[in-house]
Amino acid sequence: MRTTLNIDDELMERVKKKAIESGKTITEIVENALRKETAGEVPERLRENFARVLTWRIRIPFIT
């Protein structure tokens, strides 16, 4: 997907430098940073489905 971002000049210079040093593209550097930042986050619809399944599977009878 193509998108436009407004990135601080100093930060963009660091990204460009890292891309050159690592032999990667700027896109790869930005994608990897975004993946790290969002790791462990689950989209809302998946959370809702998981909650439904979990609720259904762990119903424990109420014992008094």
C-alpha positions, 0 to 999 in steps of 0.5 A, spaced: 500 500 500 502 506 498 501 512 503 504 519 505 507 520 512 510 526 515 516 524 518 521 529 522 527 531 518 532 528 523 528 522 524 528 521 516 535 522 516 537 517 521 532 512 517 536 513 510 543 512 514 540 506 517 538 503 510 544 505 507 548 501 512 544 495 512 543 495 505 535 495 506 530 500 503 527 505 506 520 502 506 523 495 509 526 500 515 519 503 516 515 497 515 520 493 520 519 499 525 512 499 525 512 491 526 516 492 532 511 497 534 505 494 533 507 487 535 502 483 540 497 488 538 491 484 535 485 487 531 479 488 534 475 483 530 480 478 532 479 480 539 472 479 539 472 473 536 477 470 541 473 472 547 467 469 544 470 462 543 474 463 550 467 464 553 464 458 550 469 454 552 471 455 559 463 455 561 464 452 568 458 450 572 456 455 578 457 451 584 454 453 591 
